[in-house]
Amino acid sequence: MDITPPAFTIQILFILGIVNLVTLLLIYATCRCIPGSVISRITGNLMQYTAYKSFFRYHCYLWWVLWTSVIIHATLGVWLLGVSS
């Protein structure tokens, strides 16, 4: 018995996929720990600006949003499509 209709689940999967991409880009833009990345060279000078510092404060929370979204996205995808044999 289905709890939610498949069309609604597909819409949720699509939205969560976009959330995953956006949070990945935001994490990559605020991460100073990725060695050799272009973003880390650019953002190295941005820490002197207060606007970037206020945005950088949320870097750790972005990880929680990302992993929650990925887990829900993967769970719904497996639930909807099943595991191939």
N, C-alpha and C positions, 0 to 999 in steps of 0.2 A: 504494500500500500504506500503510495507516494504522499509525503508530507507536503511538499511544495510542487507546483506544476513545473515541468522541465523548462518551459519558456522563461519563467521567472528566475530559475536557477542559472540559466545561461546569461541573463542580464546581470545577475549578481556576479557571476564569474568574470564577465567583461569589465564591470566596474572595478572589481578587485584587481584585475590585471592592470588597469590604468593606475590604480592606487599603488601597486607594486612598482611600476615604472617611475612614477613621480617621486615616491619616497626613495627609490634607489638613486635617482638623480640628485635629490636634495642631500642625501647622505654623502654621496660622492663629492658634492660641492662644498660640504662643511667638514669633510674628513681631511685632517692634516697628517694622517698616519700612513697613507698610501705612498710608498717611496717611488720617486721618479715620475709620478703622474703629473700631467699638465696642470690639473686643478690645484695640486698641492703647491706648485710653483707660483700659480696666480694668487691663490688664497693666502699665501705666506705673508703678503703685504697687506692683506685686507684686515688683519687682526687689529690694526691701529684705528679702524673706523668703528664708531659705536653702533651703527646700524648692523654691521656684520657680527659684532659681538653679541648683540641681542638675538640675532638669528642663530648664531652658533650655540647659544645656551640650550636650544632645543635638539641638538644633535643626538643626544642619548634617547630622547623620547621618540625620535624618528625611527630608531632601531626597533622599539616596541611596536610601533605602528606597522613597520615592514614585516616583522616576523608574525604578528597576529594576522595580517592580511595574507601572507604566504600560506600559513597553516590552514586558514579558512578556505582559501582559493584551492589548495591541493585537496583538501577533504571533500569539498563540493565537486571538484572535477572527478575524483575517484568515485564518489557516490553517484554522479550522473552518468559517467561513461563506463565505469567499472574498470577492472584490471584485465588487460589483455592476456590471453593464455598462449 
